[in-house]
């Protein structure tokens, strides 16, 4: 059985080799970090699934919109570093665009959530970005101010980005051009702290984090697994391969996915691997649940168990 993450007493010492991410002074702790929330069209989020189905899975408002989290995963003491996986949509949009894209709050919720965990954005050592669509990188930027140019936050962090997706961000397809934030690649590159990742591990995080890859949503989608002891019982950030619990079901994809059939095949392989190794799924867009264990029933249908709405200071 896969158990939920739990609080553990403070302990000292570390596993050598960096595999398990325990710092010599403090144990690794994990936090679900809330960012700004959105309301988007449910039909777009559920692709070819009919409203009669998905309206049973999530609340729907009178404009056909569903609530979406933009949740981040924070690991403190991960091989001695504070590592933030994703930054959510943030508050960078001007008011007109904030309304168009259904961003609920007008302030930078991610910064408030980090403060609740005892950190400022300058305390983050590494920011890992699955891809550069605005609902995953907008939180990199300071909140919108009239006549102020975009400005990067996290001044002491290395930024880890998929090499394959970096090419897409520089040369987007017309279908997803609007999903990118103009100027963000240039800001990341000019920071001098950008690392492009193209394999299972990065130079910055070593074997403490293993990367998995998907092409069905966007080229070079990078899925980060915090590796547990002996490669088991870790946590993986599912990004837009599996945005939340309803999308664990294989046939369910988003209208935003570029290759739904390929994504379904990738999702099956991904889930089978996580089931075999007891790796838990962390959801960025699920409005109510941060993390759950994958399961497969006697009919072969994929689902989840041991749901956690949020967690703070948890251990693998």
CORPEMO-V945274 format. One line per field, one symbol per residue. ss: DSSP state (A for helix, B for strand, O for the rest). psi: psi as a letter, one per 20 degrees, with the letter a starting at -180 (. if undefined). Layout:
# CORPEMO-V945274
ss = ???
psi = ???
This chain:
# CORPEMO-V945274
ss = OOOOOBOOOOOOOOOOOOOOOBOOOOOOBBBBBOOOOBBBBAAAAOOOOOAAAAOOOOOOOOOOBBBBOOOBBBBBBBOOBBBBBOOOOOOOOOAAAAAAOOBOOOOOAAAAAAAAOOOOAAAOOBBBBOOOBAAAAAAABOOOOOOOOOOBOOOOOBBBBBAAAAAAAAOOOOOOAAABOOOAAAAAAAOOOBBBBOOOOBOOOBOOBBBBBBOOOOOOBBBBBBOOAAAOOOBBBOOOOOOOAAAAOOOOOOOOOOOAAAAAAAAAAAAAAAAAAOOBBBOOOOOOOOBBBBBBOOOOOBBBBBBBOOOBBBBO
psi = ppqqqqqqqprrqqpqijhijpqihqqpqqppopaqrrorphghhjcjpqhhgiiihqqpaijjqqpprmqqppoqkokjqopporjahbkiqrgghgggjkpgqjrnhghghghhjjqrhiiphpppphrkqhjiihihqqqpppjpqqppamijqqopqpghhggghhmqqhhjhiiqopighhgggihjkppppjahqqhgibjhppprqqihgqpkpoopooprpkjrkappoicjgnhaghihpgiorqiiphmgggggghgggghgghghjkpqppphipihphqrpqrpaiijpqarrlqphrqpkrq.
